Amino acid sequence: MNKIAPAAVDKPVNETVIEDLSDRDQLYLKLKKEAEIRMKLDEFARELSQVKLKRSQH
């Protein structure tokens, strides 16, 4: 005899997959934003270095 037993699941599989994707998306966006901030900081540091160099030459 084969009987199908109901499975006890906290959340439907679709919701779990959506939550996992949103976590990955959030991580991706966070890392992307962090990279943008680092790039801006590097650019600012280069500009600051150039200004200091110009000031020291005068």
DAVEN-V512509 format. One line per field, one symbol per residue. phi: phi as a letter, one per 30 degrees, with the letter a starting at -180 (. if undefined). psi: psi as a letter, one per 20 degrees, with the letter a starting at -180 (. if undefined). A space follows every 10 residues. Layout:
BEGIN
phi: ???
psi: ???
END
This chain:
BEGIN
phi: .ccccdccbd bdeddddddd dddddddedd dddddddddd dddddddddd dddddddd
psi: poqppqpopg qqgggggggg ghgggggghg hggggggggh gggghggggg ghgghhh.
END
